[in-house]
Amino acid sequence: MWLPLLVLVGLILLYRWYRQSQILENLTDKYVFITGCDSGFGNVLAKQLDKRGIKVLASCLTEKGADNLKKEASSRLQTVILDVADSQSVSSAAKWIASIVGNNGLWGLVNNAGFGFAFGPNAWQTRADFEKVLNINLVGLFDVTVNLLPLIIKARGRIVNVSSCGGRLPVVGGGYCPSKFGVEALSDSLRKGASRLWSEGFYN
């Protein structure tokens, strides 16, 4: 009677031990840049990593978003105003990041910024509707990644692209799902490119 319960408790404890063993230590010298930190996932992640002692560089679209985030974080966390759809804004942010991280490079990039409110039948959409979503969710993500790639390579860092189930299953019309399909493809191409560079000793 008690055996199934004991097995269940044992599995739960084993899972908790395994999950805890995956948590990295000694991260206080690492820099992580996160886009889209005004609210949502980016905001929560920035605060969580800050609590872990990581040097968080958080981009926000608005001054209000940046101010609110800084009020809830430590003095380690730094913010920058960034519109990922604006190449000049991306370039300026990349220079700002480079001036901070220096020779340490960028240990992590989290491409979280996105726009997800252009849903509806495709026949109702305009070219401008599609362009707005694609410029933020896909082209902007690419622009940020390419600008920061040298810093990521220097730190042997990692890139996390926030996608969506809409990048696998187009459940609604509009530019959102095509943009997320693009993010999936871009992520795969980045991964394969990185694997090739690793095998050729580029990162050594």
Disulfide bonds with the S-S distance in Angstrom:
none
